Amino acid sequence: MMNRKPPIVCLLGPTGTGKTAAAIAVAKRMSASVINFDSRQVYRDFPLITAQPDADEQAACPHLLYGFLGTEEKMTAARFVEMAVEKIEEVRAQDRLPILVGGTGMYLRSLLSGIAPIPEIPVEIRQQVLDRIKAEGPQVLHAELTKTDPDYAAKIHPNDTQRNARAAEVLLATGKNMTWWHSESEHAPAPYLALKIGMKIDLNELTPHLAKRIGMMLEQGAVDEAVAAYARCSDPEAPGWTGIGCAELLAFLRDELPLDAVRDMWIKNTRAYAKRQITWFKKESDIHWFSPGENDAIADFVEQWLTEFK
């Protein structure tokens, strides 16, 4: 396999399918570092709620871009690409293999296919959209988005304040929707040859595992983690609070929902998110699929690919 592009490995798939364990299995065979591409696992205040790798997992090999961002800070695909390229180059300079692990498909696509160069949005348009979000809620903007950009609307949750606002302001400012910017505008991909490995599982098979994992998070102190985070940042509009799990626990902290209802909603929303992830990755090309837990087979596959690459 003759190719001047340096190799990276991408482990992708829906939440709760053992991607970190697979990455560690690969890292045990060779010198490698894990780089996160999950949009929620970047937040410092929510290591348990967002299922970030635990201390033992992080000790197995270097883990980068986990738990570094404040709750009040915003992460975007453009910012991710910039940071990911920087970390990939750092890992390569150490003669280690970069293994990207996560489930935020837009982040990975932006890195590998190039990110749309959306112009800066005028402040007055951004404020106009924010005012609408506060007055009407993100669901109204999402309903409009299903008419102006159905493909993009299908990828985001109606309650996702950040992404629904972004889609609305981009359309308002540029006259082009997000799907156009992501597919038709000119943008350069990062200079890597990516081996994409996906975790394939039926949603109905995954659902009880997600419910069990959320139950364990609550037993292990998810509420205490949310209480501590709320003490540091009580703004319900802060980007860190918009993630699944965080948003439901915030409703509990604000006496809007009892804990049993929070648990049920957390499970329901996580299942819906996993469904969207599965749909997204099914449309991606060149993914080599494995079942969760086939970690030795994945490590064998990566070793073989690297041998052919050399």
Buried (B, 14 or more C-beta within 10 A) or exposed (E): EEEEEBBBBBBBBBBBBBBBBBBBBBBEBBEBBBBBBBBBBBBBBBBBBBBBBEEEBBEBBBBBBBBBBBBBBEBBBBBBBEBBBEBBEBBBEEEBBBBBBBBBBBBBBBBBBBBBEBEEBEEEBBEBBBEBBEEEBBBBBBEBBEEBBEBBBEBBBBBBBBBBBBBBBBBBBBEBBBBBBBEEBEBEBBEBBBBBBBBBBEBEEBBEBBBEBBBEBBEEEBBEBBEEBBEEBEEBEBBBBBBBBBBBBBBBBEEEBEEEEBBBBBBBBBBEBBBBBBBBBEEBEEBEBBEBBBBEEBBBBBEEBBEEBE
